[in-house]
Amino acid sequence: MRWVLTFAWVLVLPHGAVMAQASGSDLSLTDWVMRVHQATRHRAYTGTFVVSSSTGMASAKIWHVCDGNQQMERVVSLTGTPRATYRHNNRVVTFFPESKRAVAETRESLGMFPDFVSGADTSIGEFYLLRPLADDRIAGFDANVVQLAPKDRLRYGFKVWNEKKTGLVMQLQTLDLDGQVLEQVAFSELQLDAPVKLGALAQQMDQTDGYRVERPERLKVSADAQNWFFRNTVPGFKAMGCYQRPAQATAGAVGAQGQGSLQWVFSDGLASLSVFVDTYDVQRHIREGRHSLGGGDPCGDETAR
């Protein structure tokens, strides 16, 4: 049986956080990450953010509110297929108004800017250096700027802009091994302490009348039990979970046979790497071999078998 592996990277930092009033030179990387992780648990904001990469640009409008441990947000696409995504902690519902579909899932909050992991990993200082840069101004706000530079060539670097007073992450860039920008995500417009109500967003999230609600199944599995392992591991990256969708739930898999797609998630505390494994389908997987695009696979020599 032939298999196809796909790699996807995202930066994962805690919800936009306070660098306090300390100067960047006074902060260790661990201090910075902990400040980022602990900040803005009660802050609400709205804004428009833009994603740009070699494949083009996309934008979305976000409404976000925190209430203790409750995280609630609404993200509406401004480009591409019309859709609105609601997230309440790990519960996610995406509405597609043109097809009148609503997809309800439970998933980790990794990857949605500025959406970040729930815990801080104090070991990341082994793999990244914190370099304070000159202050800047983003969307009308003064910002502290830092670079998170990898100590090896097995991971990408990042440049992060934090709003000075609140610490909210306002812009971030993914940098390749030579320091060139692969992808940028930034607020083009931002309102802090906006009158966003968690209850109102939760009510909108539950309004599925007139929509066909789909609940794609995603099973938590063991990679070992699926007979997948890495010949060589990337230092610092720890397995965060492994999930499998039945074949009939795999996108585009009409009449698919087999076990469906497998997603294996790893993180080094700043970056998240997903390895997707699919049964080879000549109609869907036209090209074979290794390919890299945008925030792709900087450690392509680490192959699963």
Secondary structure, 3 states (H helix, E strand, C coil): CCEEEEEEEEECCCCCCCCCCCCHHHCCHHHHHHHHHHCCCCCCEEEEEEEEECCEEEEEEEEEEEECCEEEEEEEECCCCCCEEEEECCEEEEEECCCCEEEEEECCCCCCCCCCCCCCCHHHHHCEEEEEEEEEEECCEEEEEEEEEECCCCCCEEEEEEECCCCCEEEEEEECCCCCEEEEEEEEEEEECCCCCHHHHHHHHCCCCCCEEECCCCEECCCCCCCCCECCCCCCCEEEEEEECCHHHCCCCCCCCCCCCEEEEEECCCEEEEEEEEECCCCCCCCCCCCCCCCCCCCCCCCEC
